[in-house]
């Protein structure tokens, strides 16, 4: 069998070579001619799997090593009996870490006290659940917004965003991109919604750029100087709005889910899916060569620190978001290159935390964030 794979998918090279013919290509350059005789495609969001690409091909299966699947024309695939799969939840821990870094900067640099603040988590799937849990652990009042889940599970515990948005301190978006229908999320955050938000609201978007109306957000940030926005995803990627880039507080090149752990999970799920479909004997394959973080030991003196500051400093050690912001602001034209060459980032589980002058309660607070090896010395 023949497989075409995005050459930026990590840990993949060498996996299929003994059981299939595999060819690697830049995701944006995977063409109709290339996939014509392929049986399967392993992809990311940059390959548009639609009629233009797939018509006349022998493709039977598409595995996307991403949580999103709006790059796959699911209706066309259904008509042509092309099966597809994505990797739901693969990078949930990575996005949680990204949001934790944003929170840490608010605590350590903006001197904000997050305990008691109200946060709306919009979209409570695999990622949203993680962010909701993180906010709870930091003492925030969490308002979960997820109309599809509310319809299925009942409205108890879920909120209507329009009803609460005027009292919310932080809004964090984690929805899929739906351009039509009852759960349309295209420009969900528009001028009307922005006008009803608090003047010092903090907006975080790590799902899809089109969920926020960029023009409306620019106008909002120009008008309300106290507002802060941390934006990882953009309309018209990779050709992002350069004015908005300068206006937001934090700007990163769609890398919230780019921890090594998240990438490894996405690749694992794709390999196993293709193996099961074509009986390749790789149903239990997992990456074994995930690189370690450069500074895997965190030594933290807790003397004089609040519980929030201890949690924030531990999170910040694992991921300093400003490094990504600086790279993008310096060279926004390298948006795709910065994604493809993204440095090693590991999640909390890969770190050892050693606390000085800490209580058992503070040790437990750090453990709750997801650090497995925490000790008082």
C-alpha positions in Angstrom: 0.0 0.0 0.0 1.0 3.6 -0.4 0.8 6.4 2.1 1.3 10.2 1.7 2.3 12.0 4.9 2.8 15.6 5.9 6.6 15.9 6.5 6.1 18.0 9.7 4.3 15.2 11.6 6.8 14.3 14.3 7.9 10.8 15.3 6.4 9.3 12.0 9.5 8.7 9.9 10.6 5.1 10.1 7.2 3.8 11.4 5.5 2.6 8.2 8.5 2.0 6.1 8.6 -1.8 6.7 4.9 -2.3 5.9 4.1 0.3 3.3 5.5 2.7 0.7 5.4 6.1 2.2 6.2 9.5 0.8 6.6 12.7 2.8 5.7 16.2 1.6 5.1 19.7 2.9 1.4 19.7 4.0 0.5 22.7 1.9 2.1 21.1 -1.2 0.3 17.8 -1.1 -1.3 17.7 -4.5 -3.8 15.8 -6.5 -1.1 14.2 -8.5 0.7 13.1 -5.4 -2.3 11.4 -3.8 -3.7 9.9 -7.0 -2.3 6.4 -6.3 -2.3 6.6 -2.5 -4.3 4.5 -0.2 -4.0 6.7 2.8 -3.0 10.2 3.8 -1.5 11.3 7.2 -2.1 15.0 7.5 -2.4 18.2 9.5 -4.6 21.2 9.0 -2.6 22.6 6.2 -3.7 19.9 3.7 -7.3 20.6 2.4 -8.8 17.2 1.9 -11.6 18.0 -0.5 -12.8 17.1 -3.9 -10.1 19.2 -5.6 -7.5 17.0 -3.9 -9.2 13.6 -3.8 -11.3 13.4 -7.0 -10.0 10.4 -9.0 -7.7 9.2 -6.4 -7.5 5.8 -4.8 -7.5 7.2 -1.2 -9.5 5.1 1.2 -8.5 6.6 4.5 -7.4 10.0 5.9 -5.8 10.3 9.3 -5.4 13.8 10.7 -2.9 14.1 13.6 -4.9 17.1 14.9 -8.0 17.6 17.0 -9.6 19.8 14.3 -11.1 18.4 11.1 -12.4 21.5 9.3 -9.7 20.9 6.7 -11.5 17.6 5.7 -14.6 17.8 3.5 -16.5 15.2 5.5 -19.6 15.3 3.1 -17.4 14.6 0.1 -15.6 11.8 1.9 -18.9 10.2 2.9 -20.1 10.3 -0.7 -16.9 8.7 -1.9 -16.7 6.2 1.0 -13.4 7.6 2.2 -13.0 7.0 5.9 -11.3 9.6 8.0 -10.2 10.1 11.6 -8.8 12.9 13.7 -7.1 12.9 17.1 -9.5 14.3 19.6 -7.9 15.3 22.9 -4.4 14.6 21.7 -3.1 18.1 22.6 -5.5 19.0 25.4 -2.7 18.9 28.0 -0.6 21.1 25.7 -3.3 23.8 25.4 -3.9 23.6 29.1 -0.2 24.4 29.6 -0.4 27.3 27.2 -3.4 28.8 29.0 -1.6 28.1 32.3 1.3 30.2 31.0 -1.1 33.1 30.2 -2.5 32.8 33.7 1.0 32.8 35.1 1.9 36.0 33.3 -1.2 37.6 34.7 -0.3 36.6 38.2 3.5 37.3 38.1 3.7 40.2 35.7 0.3 41.9 35.8 0.0 41.2 39.6 -3.5 40.0 39.1 -5.2 37.8 41.7 -7.1 35.2 39.8 -8.7 33.5 42.8 -12.4 34.5 42.7 -12.2 35.8 39.1 -15.0 34.7 36.7 -13.9 32.8 33.6 -16.1 31.6 30.8 -14.8 28.5 29.1 -16.5 28.5 25.7 -16.5 24.9 24.3 -16.0 22.2 26.9 -14.7 19.3 25.0 -11.4 17.6 25.6 -9.5 20.9 25.7 -12.1 23.0 27.4 -12.5 20.4 30.2 -8.8 20.7 30.9 -8.9 24.5 31.0 -12.0 24.4 33.2 -10.2 22.1 35.6 -7.1 24.3 35.6 -9.2 27.4 36.4 -10.9 25.6 39.3 -7.5 24.6 40.7 -6.5 28.3 40.6 -9.6 29.2 42.6 -11.6 30.9 39.7 -15.3 30.8 39.3 -15.9 28.8 36.1 -18.8 29.3 33.8 -18.9 26.5 31.2 -20.5 27.4 27.8 -21.3 24.5 25.5 -24.8 24.5 23.8 -24.4 21.1 22.1 -23.5 19.4 25.4 -26.3 21.3 27.2 -28.8 20.0 24.7 -27.7 16.4 25.2 -26.9 16.5 28.9 -29.3 19.1 30.2 -28.7 22.7 30.9 -27.7 22.3 34.6 -24.1 23.4 34.9 -24.0 25.1 31.5 -24.4 28.8 30.8 -25.5 31.0 27.9 -22.6 33.2 26.9 -24.7 36.2 26.0 -26.4 36.1 29.5 -23.1 36.1 31.4 -20.6 37.9 29.2 -21.0 41.3 30.9 -19.8 40.0 34.2 -17.0 37.7 33.0 -13.3 38.6 33.7 -11.7 36.1 31.3 -13.2 34.5 28.2 -11.3 31.5 26.8 -12.5 30.0 23.5 -12.1 26.2 22.8 -14.8 25.5 20.2 -14.6 23.8 16.8 -15.1 26.0 13.7 -18.6 25.5 12.4 -19.6 27.9 9.6 -23.3 27.2 9.6 -26.1 25.5 11.5 -27.4 25.7 15.1 -23.9 25.6 16.5 -22.3 28.1 14.1 -19.1 29.4 15.7 -17.9 31.5 12.8 -17.3 35.0 14.3 -19.0 33.8 17.5 -17.0 36.6 19.2 -18.2 39.6 17.1 -18.6 43.3 17.6 -21.9 42.9 19.5 -20.4 40.4 21.9 -17.3 42.4 22.4 -19.3 45.5 23.2 -20.9 43.8 26.1 -17.7 42.6 27.7 -16.1 44.3 30.7 -13.6 47.0 29.7 -10.8 45.1 31.3 -11.8 41.6 30.1 -9.1 39.1 29.1 -9.7 37.2 25.9 -7.9 34.0 25.0 -8.3 32.1 21.7 -6.6 28.8 21.1 -9.2 27.1 18.9 -9.7 28.6 15.5 -9.0 32.1 14.3 -12.3 32.5 12.6 -14.2 32.2 15.9 -13.3 35.8 16.6 -14.0 38.6 14.1 -10.5 40.1 13.7 -11.7 43.5 12.6 -14.1 43.8 15.6 -11.4 42.7 18.0 -9.0 45.4 16.6 -11.6 48.0 17.1 -12.4 46.7 20.6 -8.7 46.8 21.7 -8.3 50.3 20.3 -11.3 51.5 22.2 -10.7 49.7 25.5 -7.0 50.0 26.3 -7.4 47.9 29.5 -8.4 44.9 27.5 -5.9 42.1 27.0 -6.0 39.5 24.3 -3.8 36.3 24.0 -4.3 35.0 20.5 -2.7 31.8 19.2 -5.0 31.3 16.2 -5.8 33.8 13.4 -8.0 34.4 10.5 -6.3 33.9 7.1 -3.4 31.9 8.5 -0.5 32.1 7.8 -1.2 35.6 6.4 -2.2 37.1 9.7 -3.4 40.7 10.4 -0.2 42.6 11.3 -2.1 45.4 13.0 -3.9 43.0 15.3 -0.5 41.3 15.9 0.8 44.5 17.4 -2.4 45.3 19.4 -2.9 42.0 21.3 -1.1 41.4 24.5 0.2 38.0 23.5 0.5 36.7 19.9 1.7 33.2 19.0 1.7 31.2 15.7 -0.9 28.5 16.3 1.3 26.5 18.6 -0.8 26.2 21.8 -1.1 22.4 21.1 2.5 22.0 20.0 4.0 20.3 23.1 6.0 17.2 22.3 3.5 15.2 24.3 0.6 16.5 22.3 2.4 15.9 19.0 3.3 12.3 20.1 -0.3 11.6 21.0 -1.6 12.9 17.6 0.9 10.8 15.7 0.2 7.7 17.8 -3.6 8.0 17.2 -3.0 8.4 13.5 -0.6 5.5 13.2 -2.9 3.2 15.1 -5.9 4.2 13.1 -4.2 3.4 9.8 -2.8 0.2 11.1 -6.3 -1.0 12.2 -7.8 0.0 8.9 -5.2 -1.8 6.8 -4.1 -4.5 9.3 -0.5 -3.4 9.4 0.4 -4.8 12.8 1.0 -1.4 14.4 -2.2 -1.2 16.5 -0.2 -0.6 19.8 2.5 1.6 18.4 3.7 4.5 20.6 6.5 7.0 20.2 9.5 6.1 22.4 11.9 8.9 21.6 10.1 11.9 23.0 12.9 14.4 23.9 13.3 15.6 27.5 13.0 19.3 28.4 16.3 21.1 28.7 15.6 22.0 32.3 13.5 19.2 33.7 14.1 20.1 37.4 12.3 23.0 39.0 13.8 24.4 42.2 11.4 26.8 43.8 11.8 28.7 47.0 8.3 29.3 48.3 9.3 31.8 51.1 7.2 34.9 50.9 5.1 33.6 47.9 1.4 33.3 47.8 -0.1 29.9 46.8 -1.0 31.5 43.4 2.5 32.7 42.8 3.9 29.2 43.7 1.6 27.6 41.2 2.4 30.3 38.6 6.2 30.0 39.0 6.0 26.2 38.6 4.0 26.5 35.4 6.1 29.3 34.0 9.3 27.2 34.3 7.8 24.7 31.9 6.8 27.2 29.3 7.8 30.9 28.9 5.2 32.1 26.4 7.1 35.3 25.7 9.7 33.4 23.7 7.0 32.4 21.2 5.5 35.9 21.2 8.9 37.6 20.5 9.6 35.2 17.6 6.3 35.9 15.9 6.4 39.7 16.4 9.9 39.9 14.9 9.2 37.7 11.9 5.5 37.3 11.3 6.3 36.2 7.7 7.8 33.1 9.2 4.5 32.0 10.7 4.6 28.5 9.1 8.4 28.1 9.6 8.0 28.8 13.3 5.4 26.1 13.6 7.4 23.6 11.6 10.6 24.4 13.6 8.9 24.7 17.0 11.3 24.0 19.9 10.9 21.2 22.4 8.2 21.9 24.9 7.2 19.3 27.4 4.1 19.2 29.6 4.1 19.3 33.4 4.4 15.5 33.7 8.0 15.7 32.4 9.2 17.9 35.2 10.4 17.3 38.8 9.5 20.1 41.2 11.6 20.6 44.4 10.1 23.0 46.9 11.9 24.9 49.6 10.2 26.5 52.6 6.9 25.0 51.5 4.0 23.4 53.4 2.4 20.0 52.6 -0.7 22.0 51.4 1.5 23.9 48.9 3.0 20.7 47.7 -0.5 19.4 47.0 -1.4 22.6 45.1 1.5 22.0 42.7 0.7 18.3 42.3 -2.9 19.2 41.4 -1.7 21.1 38.4 -0.4 17.8 36.9 3.2 17.7 38.1 3.8 14.1 39.1 7.1 14.3 40.9 6.9 17.0 43.6 8.9 17.0 46.8 9.8 19.3 49.7 13.5 19.6 50.3 
